[in-house]
Amino acid sequence: MLALVVGGTGFRVWQEARQDDRAKADAVVVLGAAQYAGRPSPILLARLQHAKNLYDKGVAGYIITGGGRRAGDQYTEAEAGERWLTTHGVPDDKVIAVGEGNDTLGTINAVAETALQRGWSSAVIVSDPWHSLRARTMAHDAGLSAWTSPTHTGPVVQTREIQAKYILRETGALLYYRIFNAPADDIGVDLG
């Protein structure tokens, strides 16, 4: 039975990673990743570029950047994302930085609260392919109607070995979330 649950969850993680839903929404949500003195890491940069592309194509009229700061950081992940987007052509008033959360659950909850306060109920979530199912599940649990449009560039999708590690990691993280209703971002590989 355990093998069926784990295998079925892994299959769903893989399956959701292959979905790219670009239906119109109230906002595109970019989940944070590491930033270095306000400069996005390669993982965050891939997410921001994809979100800008969705915005430019009219998928949503706003982009919400999410993610807090680590000890010693001057900028939040959300601020680094906001700075990159606004310096690359997205108007200041179309980007909302939500600098809260140091894990997926904390970030999703803060982003959902901000969106719902603005009267928004739908979001396209941009993250890495393997992270999509867990992020979408958490967004639904936080009250958003959400679907995903994952990045297909950047360090997380470079090799089959890296992809397999992330699928295993996300399978464990999703099961952990489902059982304990708690984040599990620190298990497995580093999302840098």
C-alpha positions as CSV (number, residue, x, y, z in Angstrom):
1,M,0.0,0.0,0.0
2,L,2.8,2.4,0.9
3,A,4.5,1.8,-2.4
4,L,1.3,2.6,-4.3
5,V,0.8,5.9,-2.4
6,V,4.4,6.9,-3.0
7,G,4.4,5.8,-6.6
8,G,1.1,7.4,-7.3
9,T,2.2,10.6,-5.7
10,G,5.5,10.6,-7.7
11,F,3.5,10.0,-10.9
12,R,1.2,13.0,-10.1
13,V,4.3,15.2,-9.4
14,W,5.7,14.2,-12.8
15,Q,2.3,14.6,-14.5
16,E,1.7,18.1,-13.1
17,A,5.2,19.2,-14.0
18,R,4.2,18.6,-17.7
19,Q,1.1,20.8,-17.5
20,D,1.4,24.4,-18.6
21,D,-1.9,26.2,-18.0
22,R,-2.0,29.7,-19.3
23,A,-5.7,30.4,-18.7
24,K,-6.4,34.0,-17.7
25,A,-6.1,34.7,-14.0
26,D,-6.2,37.6,-11.6
27,A,-2.4,37.4,-11.0
28,V,0.7,35.5,-11.9
29,V,2.4,34.4,-8.7
30,V,6.2,33.9,-8.8
31,L,7.4,31.8,-5.9
32,G,10.7,32.9,-4.4
33,A,14.1,31.3,-4.6
34,A,17.5,32.5,-3.5
35,Q,18.7,36.0,-4.3
36,Y,22.1,37.6,-3.8
37,A,22.2,41.2,-2.7
38,G,19.0,41.9,-4.7
39,R,20.1,39.9,-7.7
40,P,18.0,36.8,-8.5
41,S,19.7,33.4,-8.5
42,P,19.6,31.4,-11.7
43,I,16.5,29.5,-10.4
44,L,14.6,32.7,-9.5
45,L,15.7,34.4,-12.7
46,A,14.1,31.5,-14.8
47,R,10.9,31.9,-12.8
48,L,10.9,35.7,-13.3
49,Q,11.5,35.5,-17.0
50,H,8.7,33.1,-17.4
51,A,6.3,35.2,-15.3
52,K,7.1,38.3,-17.4
53,N,6.4,36.3,-20.6
54,L,3.0,35.3,-19.1
55,Y,2.3,38.9,-18.2
56,D,3.3,40.2,-21.6
57,K,1.0,37.7,-23.2
58,G,-1.9,39.0,-21.1
59,V,-2.4,35.9,-18.9
60,A,-2.9,38.3,-15.9
61,G,-2.7,42.0,-15.3
62,Y,-0.5,41.7,-12.2
63,I,2.5,39.8,-11.0
64,I,2.9,38.9,-7.3
65,T,6.4,38.0,-6.2
66,G,6.8,36.0,-3.1
67,G,9.4,35.1,-0.6
68,G,11.1,36.4,2.5
69,R,14.7,36.9,3.5
70,R,17.3,34.7,5.2
71,A,19.3,35.9,8.1
72,G,21.8,38.6,7.0
73,D,20.0,39.3,3.7
74,Q,19.4,43.0,2.8
75,Y,16.6,42.1,0.3
76,T,13.7,39.7,0.4
77,E,13.2,37.2,-2.5
78,A,10.1,39.1,-3.4
79,E,11.9,42.5,-3.5
80,A,14.6,41.0,-5.7
81,G,11.9,39.7,-8.0
82,E,10.1,43.0,-8.1
83,R,13.3,44.9,-8.9
84,W,14.1,42.5,-11.8
85,L,10.6,42.7,-13.2
86,T,10.3,46.5,-13.0
87,T,13.7,47.0,-14.6
88,H,12.7,44.7,-17.4
89,G,9.6,46.5,-18.5
90,V,6.8,45.6,-16.1
91,P,5.2,48.7,-14.7
92,D,5.8,49.4,-10.9
93,D,2.0,49.4,-10.2
94,K,1.6,45.9,-11.8
95,V,4.1,44.1,-9.5
96,I,3.2,43.4,-5.9
97,A,6.0,42.1,-3.6
98,V,5.0,39.9,-0.7
99,G,8.2,39.6,1.3
100,E,6.9,37.0,3.7
101,G,7.6,33.3,4.1
102,N,10.8,31.3,4.1
103,D,9.3,28.1,2.8
104,T,6.6,27.3,0.2
105,L,3.8,27.1,2.7
106,G,4.6,30.4,4.4
107,T,5.0,32.2,1.0
108,I,1.8,30.7,-0.4
109,N,-0.2,31.7,2.7
110,A,1.1,35.3,2.6
111,V,0.5,35.6,-1.2
112,A,-3.0,34.2,-0.9
113,E,-3.9,36.6,1.9
114,T,-2.7,39.5,-0.2
115,A,-4.5,38.4,-3.3
116,L,-7.8,37.7,-1.4
117,Q,-7.6,41.1,0.3
118,R,-7.5,42.7,-3.2
119,G,-10.5,40.7,-4.2
120,W,-8.5,38.3,-6.4
121,S,-9.4,34.7,-6.3
122,S,-7.3,33.1,-9.2
123,A,-3.6,32.7,-9.8
124,V,-1.2,31.1,-12.2
125,I,1.7,29.9,-10.2
126,V,5.2,30.0,-11.6
127,S,7.8,27.8,-10.1
128,D,9.9,24.8,-11.2
129,P,8.1,21.9,-12.9
130,W,8.6,19.5,-10.0
131,H,7.3,22.0,-7.5
132,S,4.1,22.7,-9.3
133,L,1.8,20.1,-7.7
134,R,2.8,21.0,-4.1
135,A,2.5,24.7,-4.8
136,R,-0.9,24.4,-6.4
137,T,-2.2,22.1,-3.6
138,M,-1.1,24.6,-1.0
139,A,-2.6,27.5,-2.9
140,H,-6.0,25.7,-3.2
141,D,-5.8,25.0,0.6
142,A,-5.1,28.7,1.2
143,G,-8.3,29.7,-0.7
144,L,-7.0,30.5,-4.2
145,S,-8.2,28.9,-7.4
146,A,-4.8,28.1,-8.9
147,W,-3.1,26.4,-11.8
148,T,0.5,26.2,-12.8
149,S,2.7,27.4,-15.6
150,P,6.2,26.1,-14.7
151,T,9.5,27.2,-16.0
152,H,11.2,24.8,-18.4
153,T,14.6,26.6,-18.3
154,G,17.2,27.0,-15.6
155,P,19.3,24.7,-13.5
156,V,16.4,22.5,-12.2
157,V,15.6,21.1,-15.6
158,Q,19.1,20.6,-17.0
159,T,19.7,16.8,-16.7
160,R,17.6,13.7,-16.2
161,E,19.5,13.0,-13.0
162,I,18.6,16.5,-11.5
163,Q,15.0,16.0,-12.6
164,A,14.8,12.6,-10.9
165,K,16.2,14.0,-7.7
166,Y,13.6,16.8,-7.7
167,I,10.7,14.5,-8.5
168,L,11.7,12.3,-5.5
169,R,12.2,15.3,-3.3
170,E,8.8,16.8,-4.2
171,T,7.1,13.5,-3.8
172,G,8.3,13.3,-0.2
173,A,7.6,17.0,0.4
174,L,4.0,16.7,-0.9
175,L,3.3,13.6,1.2
176,Y,4.8,15.3,4.3
177,Y,2.5,18.3,3.7
178,R,-0.5,16.1,3.2
179,I,0.1,14.2,6.4
180,F,1.3,17.0,8.7
181,N,0.0,20.2,7.0
182,A,3.5,21.6,7.4
183,P,6.3,22.7,5.0
184,A,9.0,20.3,4.0
185,D,11.2,22.5,2.0
186,D,14.4,21.5,3.8
187,I,14.3,17.9,2.7
188,G,16.4,16.5,-0.1
189,V,18.0,18.9,-2.6
190,D,18.7,22.6,-2.2
191,L,16.5,24.9,-4.3
192,G,19.1,27.6,-4.3
